[in-house]
Amino acid sequence: MQLTDVRKTYDGVPAVDGLRLEVGQAQVLALLGPNGAGKTTTVEMCEGFVTPDSGTVRVLGLDPIAQSAQLRPRIGVMLQGGGAYPGAKAGEMLRLVASYSADPLDPDWLLDCLGLEHAVKTPYRRLSGGQQQRLALACAIVGRPELVFLDEPTAGLDAQARLLVWELIDALRRDGVSVLITTHLMDEAEQLADELVIIDHGKIVASGTASELTKQGAEGRLRFSAPPRLELSLLDAALPAGYHPIEETPGSYVIEGVIEPPILVTVTSWCAEQDVLATELQVDQRRLEDVFLELTGRELRR
Ligand SMILES: Nc1ncnc2c1ncn2[C@@H]1O[C@H](COP(=O)(O)OP(=O)(O)OP(=O)(O)O)[C@@H](O)[C@H]1O
């Protein structure tokens, strides 16, 4: 799936502003951004529900609007609100959606997988919010899509249901399915996604794996405790340029910079050479949430 220089403006205000995005096969890409950043508009253009003002969108090589009839059976879309049948029972709804597909997954198996086996005969409008959410996910994947769009798939789910959904998304990837998810949950993005894209005001502000993002411009820190007043010049010389150990308080040592595995090896080898036992060795890394807030600001979006 590929978006090239895609723009969409509502009432003169850009919702999506020159976005370039690519999701490879069996890849999970998470789109993150504050409220109003343009995530849903992006997903809706990929699904063929919204026409871009300019740029190109290709999903499985097809134009989602001009070639929607060919594309629809090959993609999965998680719709919120249950569609047009609020009185239909959960099992009936899923079987109906499955009947549109040439080679669907077994609906009963899928209901079991998503913990909905006791809700098979419950009318849609009587399902809890979390059950409706899981049924929407089941409807999105029952037709064995090659690519699935999940807009906040775990919003409002309890911890158990969230884990179930995460496991299912992981299983989809293992089966070669590509997944584009939007989420507000940093741990969800970190846990699931091969690539994270943070957007704000319709533009990409950062992208990469979770560990690449947390390293960007990071002021990481390595701390360890050891006997006070150690001679640090040999350690300083052994570390790469830009890393300087200091004794912050007696017996408490700190090295600032991006802390990667070779830095740890250098420190522990030096300790061994000095016959010093470092205790309380700790690496402080920025969390994804810190990176997100740094890039998109802390003020509330309205
Ligand atoms: N149909 C529409 N008509 C007018 N403005 C719209 C429409 N859809 C979206 N917008 C505007 O476009 C911008 C991007 O909205 P979008 O829903 O894509 O953001 P989002 O990142 O999904 O936000 P959220 O996290 O709140 O779901 C917002 O300013 C929104 O008000």
The ligand as a Gaussian input file, in Angstrom:
#p B3LYP/6-31G(d) Opt

LIG

0 1
 N      -15.994000      15.209000       6.982000
 C      -15.309000      16.223000       7.507000
 N      -15.743000      17.487000       7.344000
 C      -15.039000      18.536000       7.847000
 N      -13.875000      18.401000       8.539000
 C      -13.418000      17.164000       8.742000
 C      -14.092000      16.007000       8.243000
 N      -13.382000      14.905000       8.593000
 C      -12.315000      15.359000       9.286000
 N      -12.328000      16.702000       9.368000
 C      -11.290000      17.554000      10.025000
 O      -10.032000      17.119000       9.548000
 C       -9.056000      17.103000      10.596000
 C       -8.467000      15.718000      10.733000
 O       -9.476000      14.836000      11.276000
 P       -9.275000      13.268000      11.468000
 O      -10.580000      12.735000      11.926000
 O       -8.667000      12.695000      10.252000
 O       -8.211000      13.251000      12.670000
 P       -7.788000      12.037000      13.619000
 O       -6.299000      12.110000      13.667000
 O       -8.393000      10.785000      13.182000
 O       -8.394000      12.511000      15.019000
 P       -8.937000      11.626000      16.277000
 O       -7.727000      11.120000      16.982000
 O       -9.633000      12.660000      17.083000
 O       -9.825000      10.558000      15.748000
 C       -9.764000      17.608000      11.842000
 O       -9.511000      18.979000      11.957000
 C      -11.238000      17.355000      11.532000
 O      -12.060000      18.289000      12.195000

